């Protein structure tokens, strides 16, 4: 990983490296935006999530694209936003059950997180992603 990139992580408020990861990206309190340079943390910022009613599942996709994110680490999302992220050039990775931003960023930097595929989406390939919130309806 030789270039600078912003990685977005859905988190509980107040966000930051020590924050707990949110179970479902669209319903998180905030996004923690971590700028990595050659795999090292250069900057950490927090971006308020937009209300789900304002644009539904695609509102956070647009927001994160505007923030310059190139990757997202998430635990759960529906197929529609996953396709939205792919269409705006944001690669999505599965958080593999990690619970803090710091742990997820470290695993991402080491290339240890799998790409988020349809198998991980809500209602997808038989995984039990208990993060409540009716993602299959998006």
N, C-alpha and C positions, 0 to 999 in steps of 0.2 A: 504494500500500500504506500505508494510514493507521492500521491497527490493529496492536497488539502481537500477535505470533504466535510459536509455537515450531516450528522446522523441525528434523526429525530426519534425520540422515545416517548410514548404516551405514559404519563405519570400522574400520581396523586399530588395534590397541592402540598407543599409550595413548589415542588420540582427541585431540580439540582441533582448532583451526583449521588447523594444519599437517599434520594426519593424512591418510594416504592413504585414499581411498574404497575400500570393500570391493566386490568384483564382484557379490556376491549378498547381499541384505539379511538373509536368515534365517541365514546362516552367518558373519556378521561377528563380530568380537571385542567391539566396543562400539558404541553409538550416540552420536554427538556431537549434542547438543541445543543449537541456536543460537536464542536469543530475539532477534527482530527487532522494532524499534519504528520505524515509518515507514521501513522499509527499512534502518535502521542497526543494527549489532550492539550489543545491550545486554548480553547475557550468553552465556557458553559453559559448558556442563556436559557431563559424560560419564556415560552409563548403561551398566552391564554388560549384555550380551545374555543372555537365558536359554538354557540348553541346548536344542538342537533337539528332544531327546527329550521334554522337558516341554511337551507341547501342540503339538508339530509347528510347522507354518507359522503357526498362529494365535497362538501364545504371544507373539511379538514385536508383533503387532497389538495385543493386549490391553495389553502393557507400555507401548507408546508412547501409547496412548489414555490410560492412567492417568497418564502423565507430562505430559499436556496438549498433545501434539503436534497441530498442525493441518495440517502438510504433511510429506511425506517425499520426499527426493531419492534415487533408487536407480538402479542400473545393470541389475539383473536380479532377477526374482522370478517365481513361478508365478501362474497365474490365481486360485487359491484365496485367497492372501493379498491380492492386488490387490482382489478383491471384498470381503474382510474389511476392508481399510482404507477402502474406499468406504462400507461399511455403518456404520462408527463415526465417519464424518465427517472422515477424514484424507485430504486430497488428495495424490495421488502424482504426482511429476514425474520424467521421465527425465533422467539426469545427462549425457547427450550425450557420453559419453566423457571427461568432466573427471576429473582424478585426485586433487585435494585438496579438503578441506572448504572452505577459503577461496575457491577458484575457483568451486565449486558454489554457495556461498551468494551470492557476487557475481552470478553469472548468474541465480540465482533472484530476487534482489532487483530485478534489471533486467527481469524477466519474460521471460527468454530461454530458459527450459527448457520443452519440450513436456510436456503432460499424458501420463502413463504410460497407454497404452492396451493392449488385447489384442495389438496388433502387436508390442509390446516384450516381452511375457511369454515365458518359456522355452517353446519349442515353438510359439510364436506365428507371426507373419507373415513368416517367412523371414529374419529378421535373424540374424546369427551372434553370439550372446551367449556367448562362450566364457568362462564363469566356473566351469566344472567343478562338479559336485555334484548332478547328477541332479534338476534342478528339475522336470522333467516328471512325476516320480513323486509329487509332492505333490498 
